[in-house]
Amino acid sequence: MRHVILVHPRMLRFLDSVVQMLVSGLRQMSLDVEVTQELPLCPNGRVIILGANFYSLAELDHLPKSSVIFNAENLRSGFFTSDYIQLLRRFPVWDFSESNAADLASVISRPVHYLRMYYVEGLTRLNDATEHDIDVLFYGSFNARRSQILDDLRARGLIVKAVFGVFGAQLDELIARSKVVVNIHFYDNGRLEMIRLFDLFANGRAVVSELNPGELVDADLADAFVGAPYELLADAAEALVRDPERRSAVAAAGFQAFSRRRPNDILGEALAWSEAPRVPSHALLGSGKMYDPMMFNVDIDERWHPDIVADIADEELFTRDLSSRRFGTLRLQPGWFDSITASHVLEHVPNLVAAMTNCLALLTDGGLLRVVVPYDLSYGAWQDPTHVHAFNERSWLYYCEWYWYLSWTESRFDLIEQRLRNSPVGDALAARGVPQDEILRSPRAVDEMHVVLRKRRLTDSERAYGEAMRGDTRV
């Protein structure tokens, strides 16, 4: 399979070592690879996207479904817009941090793969400078928590160099002149920036990094750097600056540990993970004979061989392990689907409130529920003995404006489309100029209703109104 690494121009200089790591790793696996910054891109193989947060949904929508987004952003970052989250839901995602990957998986309701950085020979390029005239080097953007550590180091009499927007040979020269490189989290949520550190390990640099209690670090790299909690970070950096023998040992240990990591194992695992079947973003309820391989097919009857056999009205739906021939054993998660289609399904469901509540939970914010049901004055409403409901144009009120009556406290539906399909009787009445309101009141004139509902979060005022209407306002 051909691989294309698509790098947004704004990220190329920031992620040049990552690009080099990926390109060399793919080539070591005898895979064809190229790097591009150009769109539109219409490859037949897999695209690995760096800087996806700078692309729109439309710009990447045409890429092969086998493509991968490599997320290099902390979940606290302002880059996590609703559009970026929707983009992350469309493709397999690799992440720079084990902790970030776990939290991101919850946000996008999809598995996320933690991609461990690995060693390729081309990363090792720095020679020791004849003079290490910089005690501590920091490179990256600045904020108050970073500046506080840097100011503390300067107050101790250390020569500190801190730069932002410096790349390539100019940055390499500063790294080579430095006794210690310090890594300070921009955010305080405990995400070790291995995406920044791996290049330093590959070049045998002595690293001191913020590492607070509870933060995850790969076991094989536990001794590759000096880790210290934020409040002790300046102490740790100063101690290493003033101890040449220990500094040399830390640098050697870092290179030794990281250079054992090979792409065939790490990248091979990531590629295999990306090729595993993914649960589609669109679900088809009551799939029956209409099974669609591009959708996630759900039916209550196993004879139709759906992806899972399940009752959409099951109040324990999210607690059950479900078996699927395509996707193995899985458990449904809230927010899994961008859309759900239920055509001639809801009229068969005795506990309709439970079914609609589950559909609401299964949809992501902004997700669509597309419904086709028989109109209540049609023959189709009651000719089937398995029907337990019929519907009219006011059947959606409780799932929208009257959300509070169903004890929905977080989200509701908005009715965004409602179409009626006339029967031949209705068509004849319309041809005679009979008004639509009268046609609706005419038995056997309307066969079906086609409805689209959109999920959205309740506003603060809607939550307060719901509490008041239910009589459960808390003081």
N, C-alpha and C positions, 0 to 999 in steps of 0.2 A: 504494500500500500504506500502510495506517495504521501509524504508529510510536508505541509507548508506551515511555517511559523509566521504568523501575522502579528506584527508589533505595531501598536499605535505610535506614530511619530513622537508624541509627547513623552513616551515611556522608554524609547530606545536607549538613551544614555543612562537612565536609571537602572535598566535591566540588561545591560550588555553582557554581564557575566552569566546571567540566567540563560540568555539566548545562546551564548557559547556552550554552556553546559548541555542544553537540549540538543543543539546541532551536533556536537561531538558525540553525545550519547546515542542519538539515532543512527549516526553513521557507523559507530562501533557495532551496532546491531545490524549492520548491512542494509539499512533502510534509506531510501531516497528522500532527501530533504532540501528545502530551500527556505530562504528568509525573505519576507517582503513587508513593505509598509503600504502597499497599494490596494485600494478598493476601486471598483468592485472586483471580487475574486470568485472565480467559479471553478474550483478544483474538483476532481473526482475522488480524492482520497480524504485524508483527515487534516483539518486545520487546527493548530494549537494557537490560541489567541492570548496575547499578552496586552494588558491595558484595555480590556474589554469594557471597562467602565467609561471609556471615552467614546464608545460607539453607540449608535442608536439601535433600537430593535430592528428597524427596517434595514439598516446597513448590513446586519449579520443574519437576517432571517433566511437568506437563501443558502447558507453554508450547509454542507453535509451534516446529517444528524450525528455522525461519528466524531464530529469536531469537539474540541475540548477548550474550556476556558480555564486558564491558570490565574486564579485570584491571588493577587499580591497585596491586597488591602486589608487592614484591620477592620473588623466588623463595626468598630466605633467611628470609622472614617465617614466623612461627609459624602464620599463617593458612593455610598450605599443608598442610592436613590431607588424609588419604586421601579423605574425603568431598568436599572441595573439588576435588581432582584428578579424581575421578570425574565431578563436575559439569562441569568444564572439558572433559572428553572428549565430552560430550553435545551441545555447541553450538559454533558458530564462536566464536573468541576473538580479541578485539583486546587489545593490550598497550601500555602506556605507554612502553616502552623497546625499542629494537631488540635490544640484548643480552639483555634479559630474555625477549623474544619467542622468540629462538633457543633459549635454554636451556629455556624452558617447553615449546616444541615437542618437545624430546627427552623431557621428563618425561611428557607426555600422549600422545606418539606421534601427534600431529596437527599440521598446519600452524597457525601463529599469526600473525596480521597485526599488524604494527607500525603503530599509528595515530598519525600525526604531529598534534600540536596545531595548530590553525589559528585565524585571526583572524576575529572578528565584532565589529561596532562596539560592541555593548552591553558588551563587556568593558572598554572605556576609560571610566573613571568618576572617576578621581582627579585632583584639582587639586593643584598644588604648594602645600605649606604655606608660610605666611609665614615660618616659622622652622624650619630643619632642626636641631632640638636633639638628635636621636639620631644618633650616628655610625654605628653598625652595629645592624641589626635582624636577629634570628633568630626564626623561629616554627616550631614543630613539637615533637615529643616529644624528650626528653633521654636521652642515654646517655653513657658515659664519653668516647667519641671526639668527640662533639659538645661536651661540656662543656670538654674540654681546649682546644679552639680558642677558645671563648668566654672562658675564663679567661685565655688568652694575650692576647687583645685587650684585656681589662680591664687587665691588667698593663702594657700599653703606654700607659695613660692615656686610652683611648678610652671614650666613653659608649656602653655596650652595653645593648640591651634584648632580652631573650630571653623569649618567652611560649609557652605551650602551652594549647590549649583556648580561644583567643580567635578570634572569627570576625566576619564582617559588618562593620558600620560601625566597630566598635571596632578591628578589625584594620586596616581601610582607613586610619583616622586615624593609626595607628602607622607604616604604610608611607609615608604622605604626609610624615611628619615626619622620615623617615630619609634620611641621605645615601647609605647603601649597605645593601642586603639581602644577607646571606650565606647560602649554601646548603651544608650539610655532610651528607654521606652518613650515614645511620644504620648501614648495613652497609658492609663494606669490599670488596664484590665488584664495584664499578665500574658502577653503574647511574645514569646522569644523570637526576635527577628532573625531567624536562621537564614533568611533570604539575604541579609546583610553580612552575616558572619562567615558563610561558607567560603567566600572568595578570600577572606583573610586567613582562614585555616589552610587553604590550598597554597598560600604563599608564606606559610610559616611565621605568621605574625602573632605577637602576644596580645591577647584580647581579654579585657575585663568587661563583663556585661551585667546589666541589671538582671537579677533573677530572684524574684520574691517568693516567699513560701507558697507552695501550692502550684507554682508554674511548672509546666511540663517541659522536660528536656530529654532528648533521645539518650538512652542508656550508653550507647557507644561513644557519645560526645560529652559525657558528664565531666571528664577530666581534660577536655580540649581547650578550656578557657577558665578564667576565674569568675565565678558567679557571686554576686552579693546583692542583698536587698537594697532598695533605693536609699535608705537612710545610712547605709554603710558603704555605698558605692565609691564615694570619694576616698574613704579610708583604704579600700581594696586597691584602687588605682594607684594611690600614692605608694602603698607598700610594694607593689610590683615594680614601679618605676625605680625605687631605691634598692631593689634586690636583683642585680643583673643575673646571678646564677639561676634564681627561680624563674626569672623572666625567660631565659633561654630554654629552661625545661618546659614551661607552659607552651611556648611557641612550638617546640619539637613535638610535644604530646598532641597538640592540635593538628599538626600536619600528619602525624602518624595515624591518628584515629580517622581523620577525614579521608585520607588517601586510600584507605581500605574499602571505601564505598565505591561500588562499580555500577555502571549504568545497566548492564544486562539484568541484574537482579532488581534494582529499584525502578528503573524506567520500564523494564519489561512487566513488572507487576502493575504499574500504573496504566500501561497500555491495555493489558488484559482486563483490568477493572473497567476501563472505558468501553471495552467491546462487549461487556456483559449486557444482556437485554435490560432496558430501562422501562419502568412503568410509564406508559404514555401520559401526556398532560390532559388528555380528554377521555372521559368515561362514557360508556354506553350502558345504560340500565335496561334490564329486560332484553338483552341482546338477542336471545332466541335464534331464529333462522337468519337474523341480520348481522351475524358476527362480522366485525370489522377489525382486521389485523392492525390497523393504524390507531386503534382505540383500546382502552382497557374495558373489557367486556365482562359485565356482571349479570348473572341471572340466578333466579331461585331454583331453577330446574337443571340438574346436572346432565340431562339427556342432550342438551344443546351444546355441551362442551364449552362453556364460557371460560374466561381466564380465572375467575373465581366463582364459586357457588356461594351466594350470600343473600340475605334478606335485607333490603335497604331500610326496612323499618325496625331492624334489630336494635334494641336499646343498648346492647353490649357489643355493637359492631366494632368499635375501636379497641376492644380488649381481646379479640379472638385472633389466633394464628390461622391463616387461610392458606390453602395449598393451591399452587398454580403450576401448570405444566410449562408455561413460558417464563415465569419469574421466580419459581421456587416457592418456599414458604415465606409469607409476608404478613404484615399487620398494617391495615389501613391507617393512615395518618391524617390529621386535620390539615387542610390546605393543600392537599395533593394535586388537585385538578384545576385547570383553567376553565374547563367547561364540563358540564354533564348533560347528556341527552337522554330524555325519558319519553319515548314515543309510545303511546298507548300502554302505559305502565301504571300510572298513578290510580287509575280507576279500579285496579285489581288489589290495591293495598288497603287492608282494613285499618291499620294505624297510620293514617296519613300524616298526622302531626309528627310522629317519630320519624317517618320517611323524609319529610321536608326538613326536619331538624338535622338529620344526618347529611342530607345534601348540602345544607348551609355550611356545616362543619367541614365537609370534604372539599369545598371550593376555596380557592385562594381569594383574598380581597379583590373585588372587581371581577371575579369569575362569574360565568354565565350558566344558568340552568335553562335549558331549552326543553319545552314541554309540548307534547301533542296529546289532547284528550278529547273524548266525545262530548259534544254539546248536550245539555240536559234534556232538550226537547227532540233530540234525534232518535231515529231507530237504534243507532249504535250504542246509545247510552245504556239500554237495558236488555237488548236482545241476547247478550252474552251472559249466561248464568253465573260466571265468575266475577262479574263487575259488582263492586260494592259502593261505588261513587259515580256521580255524574257532575258535570261542571258547567258553570255559566260565567259571564263576564265579571261577576263579583266574587268568584271563588278564591281570588288571590289577596283579598283585603287583609286577612289575618296574618299573612306572611310578609306583608309590607307595612301599612300604616298601623295595624293592630298587633305588631310584633310583641308588645308588652303582655298581651293576653296569653301568649304561648310561653311566657317566661324567658324570652330571648333577651339577654342582657348585654351582649357584645356586638352582635351584628343583626342585620335584617336584609330583606330583599327590596329592591325597587323594581316595579313593573315598567320595563322599557319598550316592550312590543307586545301587541295582542292583535292577532288576525283571525278572522272567522272564514271558514270554507263552507260555502253554501252547498246544499244538495241540489239535484235537478229541480226540485220544487222551489227552492230559494232562487235559483237562477231564473226560473220562469217569472217569479214575482218581481225580481229586479228588472227583468226585461219589460215588464208592464209599468215600471216606474214606481213601484211600491217602496216607500222609504225604508232605510235600513233598520230603524228602530222597530217598525212593524214586522219586518222579516224576522227579527230576533224573537218576536213574540209569537211567531207562527209555528205550530208543531211541524216537524219533519223538514223545516226549511233550511236549517243550519246543521251540518254534519259534525264539524270539528272546530276546535280552538287550537291555535298555534300561539304559544306564549313564550316570551323570553324574560327571565328575571335576572337581575344583577345583584350579587352580594356586595354589601358595603358595611363598614363599621358604623355603629351608632355614634351620633354626636353626644357631647356632654349633656346638652339639653334634652336629647331623646332618652338618655339613660335616666336622668332625673325625672322626666315625665313618666317613664315606665315604672320607676320605683313608686311614684305617687299613685299611679293608677292601680298598682298591685297592692298598695297599702303597706309597703315594706321599706319606706324611707327611714334611714338611720339618722339619729341625732348625733 
